[in-house]
Amino acid sequence: MFKDKDFLYIEYVAKIKDTGEVIDTTIEEEAKKANIYNPDKKYGPQLVILGEHRVIKGLEEALYNMNLNEEKVIEVPPEKAYGERDPSKVKILSLGEVKRQGINPYPNMLVRLQDGSLATVKSVSGGRVILDLNHPYAGKTIVYQVKVVKQLTDEKEKINALTERWFGSNPKLTLELSEDKKSVNFAISKEIFLLEDIQMRKFMLAKDIITFVLPESTVSFVEKYDKSVF
C-alpha cells in the first residue's frame, strides 16, 4: 500500500474497453505490436508521484492500493478517465473560418484552434466543418494492465528522478545534498547553459523538490564560466 508523495515507477498497457484498441503504453514492444510506436517517445517505466495528479484519476487512485511488483488489471470509468461526452462541445464552423486559422480540415483530423483547444474534425461538407471538442476518449472506459516495478525511498534518488524529468536522461547537472538535507545545490555544465527554457526548467525542478521531497530545503543552481565555455 502506498501514500501521498510516494515515488513509483510503473509499466502499463492502456486499452479502450469496448474495442480492445491499445491507446497508450510504456512498453516499446507493445507499442510496435499495436502500431502506435512513436520514435520520439522515451519508452520504459514511468515516474508517478502519488497525489501529483499527472496520470488519470482512476489509475492514480488504484496505485495507492497496490504493492511493489504487483500487477493488476484496472477498469477506469469515463468520469475518472477522460470525462463523459458533452454534446455541447460539438461545434459547427464555416470552412472559411477554419481555413483562416491555418487549418485545411479533413475527417478524423486532430486540430488545435486559435484559443488553444484541441478538436477532432468529424465531417467536412457543404462549406461547413463539424468539430468535436470532447477528448477523443471521452465517454470511454479505459482498461489498464499496470505493474509497479520500482519505488524510490532515498531523497537523493528522488531528486535525481526529478532532474531527469526536467532535464532529460543525461541532464549534465551535478547534485550536492548537504548532510542536514536543507541545502540542495546543482552545478550546471556548459552543455545546458543556452537551453532556451532553462529558467523554467530550473524553476519547475526546484518547485518539485520542495513540494515532494524536501519541503524545508533551499535549492540553488550554480553556473561557472571560464575560457573553456567559449
Sequence and secondary structure as in RCSB ss.txt:
>XXXX:A:sequence
MFKDKDFLYIEYVAKIKDTGEVIDTTIEEEAKKANIYNPDKKYGPQLVILGEHRVIKGLEEALYNMNLNEEKVIE
VPPEKAYGERDPSKVKILSLGEVKRQGINPYPNMLVRLQDGSLATVKSVSGGRVILDLNHPYAGKTIVYQVKVVK
QLTDEKEKINALTERWFGSNPKLTLELSEDKKSVNFAISKEIFLLEDIQMRKFMLAKDIITFVLPESTVSFVEKY
DKSVF
>XXXX:A:secstr
   TT EEEEEEEEEETTT  EEEES HHHHHHTT   TTS  S EEEETTS  S HHHHHHHHT  TT EEEEE
E GGGTT    GGGEEEEEHHHHHHTT    TT EEE TTS EEEEEEEETTEEEEE S TTTT  EEEEEEEEE
EE SHHHHHHHHHHHHH SS  EEEEE TTS EEEEEE GGGTT TTHHHHHHHHHHHHHHHT TT EEEEEE  
 TTT 
